[in-house]
Amino acid sequence: MAELRLGPLLRHADGSSATVWVETSRPCTAEVRGADGARGASRTFQIAGHHYALVEVTGLAPGTTQAYEVFLDDARVWPLPDSPFPPSVIRAPAADDTVRVAFGSCRWASPPDGGEDPVGPDALDTLAARIAADPDGERPDVLVLLGDQVYADEVSEDTRRWLAARRDLSEPPGAEVADYEEYTHLYYESWLDPEVRWLLSTVPSCMIFDDHDVIDDWNTSASWLADMRETPWWRERLLSGLMSYWVYQHLGNLTRAELAADPLYAAVRENSDGTDALRDFAGAADADPASVRWSYRRDFGRVRLLMVDTRAARVLDEQHRAMLDPDEAAWLRAQVHDGRGSYDHLLIGTSLPWLLPHLVHYAEAWDAALSRGERGERWARFGERLRRAADLEHWAAFPASFDALAEAIREAGSGPEAPATVCVLSGDVHHAYIAEPSWPGGGGPDARVVQLTCSPVHNSIPLQIRLGFRFGWSAVARALGRRLAGHGGVPRPPIEWRRTGGPWFGNQLMTLVMRGRSASLRLEQARPQKDGGARLQTVVESELSP
């Protein structure tokens, strides 16, 4: 008898259909049955000895909500027996509904069995508990998870013990993930958390990777990549990371139409074992990153979300460095302009913040100029060492891409068909803040433009981050940053910006609430309670547009 190993995850949901992802213990037919007639079934496919299905559910009606169950070969496996949670539901949104988008990044798995948590309450666990206590109350329409869903290079003590029972940790890569099987263990550890498992079964989700999904500072520079490719264990780590990301995260990001047109999805379903097809795909993505697009678009009524890959799509040649390769950059601009006037809010999801504290921004631009050789070979070697040591690889470290994104946002937010807001959603930096750009000399967009950064969902917040980012926004830090930029011959960026909220430190989530052309923002932190539990406490609420 087939068993449910992981899931269900409710992924894409629109006014008439949804997709539900599961992992099972053996080949079988996975079926989703809604209480009011929604149905979907799919045969599992196999990758590296594991069995998965992405069930396409139809028969939904806009504006309706129905509970669902999961069956494997006609045996009910979800809800779990004696589940303390309400039924999992699929909500089909209506076109004019309010849209609530909750987002964040950087989540270590919570300790099992409610053990002591050294970094405090998990914001996703706490959100799940709130929704479960009031299932008819407010909940997000979608969770946007902006990277570091798993940590391949920073494993828990439980995972370390599991790895040690499997292989000799004195051999590289040591207590880090080495292959596909070990990646599956990370997802089990993270997504079998009871609260998170239920939350992901009942709230749709969009995901994109960041560096720790593969390794810290993934694709920092050409020389970094060359060094990694000389490491014997790197290729297996990278291929396994891309393969597992495609299975566990990327598939569920796609619409039904995109799934139907995806040749890789067809190949893994048509073969008795899709491992070789998926591994060949990952190998091609490694050899030619521009051949694969991990970025994608989702529309929620009159809200458009563009999730942008800022890791695998990079151009690393020092003389042509770019955050996005030319095809990816063209795709982003095309999605911004497609059907302008048909959306009231544009959300650009990028794991790495676009607008940083001024000192950090100028330091990254200066380092990019040094590494490019603007001050000679000796400074170039120093720049590369500094870049790796200090993680100087955000948008500011790719100055042409920073400027191009500024221009794309200006165009998107300008003219009679402009949306009310353009929001850049980011994570990565283990704190939250709001920043707003301006365009000197006029010519700026009509839309309100904001950088909304929120992390971590559940992770540590080192003292140096607290101190560094507080100082980084100061006038002294800005002046110091401009001195660095002058040393590197770095021109001023085409925009100016200022911090209008934060910084806030804690395990947290931001939520955007959009209806018509109005938008508001709420930041909530997971705070421990005297009774031993935790709750989400509102830190700030703000109106973004009338």
Buried (B, 14 or more C-beta within 10 A) or exposed (E): EBEBBBBBBBBBBBBBBBBBBBBBBEBBBBBBBBEEEBBBBBEBBBBBEBBBBBBBBBBBBBEBBBBBBBBBBEEBBBBEEEEEBBBBBBBBBEEEBBBBBBBBBBBBBBBEEEEEBEBBBBBBBBBBBBBBEEBEEEBBBBBBBBBBBBBBBBBBEBBBEBBEEEEEBEEEBBBBBBBBBBBBBBBBBBBBBBBBBBBBBBBBBBBBBBBBBBBBBBBBBBBBBEEBEEEEBBBBBBBBBBBBBBBBBBBBBBBBEBBEEBEBBBBBBEBEEBBEBBBEBBBEBBEEBBEBBBBBBBBBBBBBBBBBBBBBBBBBEBEEBBBBBEEBBEBBBEBBEEEBEEBBBBBBBBBBBBBBBBBBBBBBBBBBBBBBBBBEEEBBBBBBEBBBEEBBBBBBBBBBBBBBBBBBBBBBBBEEEBBBBBBBBBBBBBBBBBBBBEBEEEEBBBBBBBBBBBBBBBBBBEEEBBEBBBBBBEEEBBEBBBEBBEBBEBEEBBBEBEBEBBBBBBBBBBBBBBBBBBBBBBBBBBBEEEEEEBBBBEBBEBEBBE
